[in-house]
Amino acid sequence: MGNIIGTIIFGAIIGVLARLVVPGKQAMGWIITIVIGIVGALVGYWLWGQIASPGNANTGGIDWIRWLISIAVAVVLTLGYTALTRKK
Protein backbone atom coordinates (compact mmCIF):
# COMPACT_ATOMS: atom_id res chain seq x y z
CA MET A 1 0.00 0.00 0.00
CA GLY A 2 2.87 2.36 0.78
CA ASN A 3 4.36 1.88 -2.67
CA ILE A 4 1.09 2.89 -4.34
CA ILE A 5 0.79 6.05 -2.24
CA GLY A 6 4.44 6.87 -2.88
CA THR A 7 3.96 6.41 -6.61
CA ILE A 8 0.93 8.71 -6.60
CA ILE A 9 2.82 11.40 -4.67
CA PHE A 10 5.89 11.05 -6.90
CA GLY A 11 3.67 11.16 -10.00
CA ALA A 12 1.95 14.30 -8.74
CA ILE A 13 5.31 16.00 -8.24
CA ILE A 14 6.58 14.94 -11.68
CA GLY A 15 3.29 15.99 -13.32
CA VAL A 16 3.31 19.43 -11.69
CA LEU A 17 6.97 19.98 -12.62
CA ALA A 18 6.21 18.96 -16.21
CA ARG A 19 3.32 21.42 -16.37
CA LEU A 20 5.60 24.18 -15.07
CA VAL A 21 8.08 23.48 -17.87
CA VAL A 22 5.46 23.52 -20.65
CA PRO A 23 4.66 27.10 -21.68
CA GLY A 24 1.10 28.33 -21.83
CA LYS A 25 -2.05 27.09 -20.14
CA GLN A 26 -2.90 23.42 -20.25
CA ALA A 27 -6.57 22.49 -20.06
CA MET A 28 -6.13 19.46 -17.83
CA GLY A 29 -7.19 18.70 -14.29
CA TRP A 30 -5.17 17.48 -11.38
CA ILE A 31 -6.09 13.81 -11.92
CA ILE A 32 -4.74 13.88 -15.49
CA THR A 33 -1.65 15.71 -14.18
CA ILE A 34 -1.04 12.94 -11.65
CA VAL A 35 -1.66 10.16 -14.22
CA ILE A 36 0.73 11.80 -16.71
CA GLY A 37 3.27 12.23 -13.90
CA ILE A 38 3.00 8.58 -12.87
CA VAL A 39 3.39 7.37 -16.45
CA GLY A 40 6.30 9.78 -16.96
CA ALA A 41 7.98 8.55 -13.78
CA LEU A 42 7.56 4.87 -14.65
CA VAL A 43 8.81 5.33 -18.22
CA GLY A 44 11.65 7.56 -17.01
CA TYR A 45 12.79 4.97 -14.47
CA TRP A 46 12.60 2.24 -17.09
CA LEU A 47 14.55 4.32 -19.64
CA TRP A 48 17.29 5.10 -17.14
CA GLY A 49 17.52 1.40 -16.29
CA GLN A 50 17.98 0.62 -20.01
CA ILE A 51 20.52 3.41 -20.61
CA ALA A 52 22.68 3.16 -17.49
CA SER A 53 25.35 0.57 -17.02
CA PRO A 54 24.48 -1.94 -14.29
CA GLY A 55 26.74 -0.21 -11.75
CA ASN A 56 25.19 3.23 -12.33
CA ALA A 57 21.50 2.27 -12.35
CA ASN A 58 21.29 1.95 -8.55
CA THR A 59 22.58 5.07 -6.84
CA GLY A 60 22.27 6.10 -3.24
CA GLY A 61 20.36 9.24 -2.34
CA ILE A 62 18.48 11.32 -4.88
CA ASP A 63 18.93 10.09 -8.43
CA TRP A 64 18.78 13.37 -10.37
CA ILE A 65 19.13 11.73 -13.77
CA ARG A 66 16.01 9.62 -13.19
CA TRP A 67 14.12 12.73 -12.07
CA LEU A 68 15.18 14.67 -15.17
CA ILE A 69 14.31 11.81 -17.52
CA SER A 70 10.94 11.35 -15.78
CA ILE A 71 10.16 15.06 -16.07
CA ALA A 72 11.20 15.07 -19.75
CA VAL A 73 8.89 12.13 -20.49
CA ALA A 74 6.04 13.81 -18.59
CA VAL A 75 6.64 17.04 -20.57
CA VAL A 76 6.31 15.10 -23.82
CA LEU A 77 3.13 13.43 -22.54
CA THR A 78 1.73 16.79 -21.43
CA LEU A 79 2.41 18.29 -24.84
CA GLY A 80 0.78 15.29 -26.52
CA TYR A 81 -2.28 15.45 -24.25
CA THR A 82 -2.62 19.19 -24.83
CA ALA A 83 -2.36 18.71 -28.61
CA LEU A 84 -4.97 15.94 -28.61
CA THR A 85 -7.50 17.78 -26.46
CA ARG A 86 -7.05 21.28 -27.89
CA LYS A 87 -10.25 22.85 -29.13
CA LYS A 88 -10.06 24.19 -32.65
JOCORJO-V243383 format. One record per helix or strand of 3 or more residues. SS is the DSSP state (alpha for helix, beta for strand). FROM is the first residue (numbers start at 1). TO is the last residue. If there is no record, write none. Layout:
# JOCORJO-V243383
<<SS	FROM	TO> <SS	FROM	TO>>
This chain:
# JOCORJO-V243383
<<alpha	2	21> <alpha	30	51> <alpha	54	57> <alpha	64	85>>
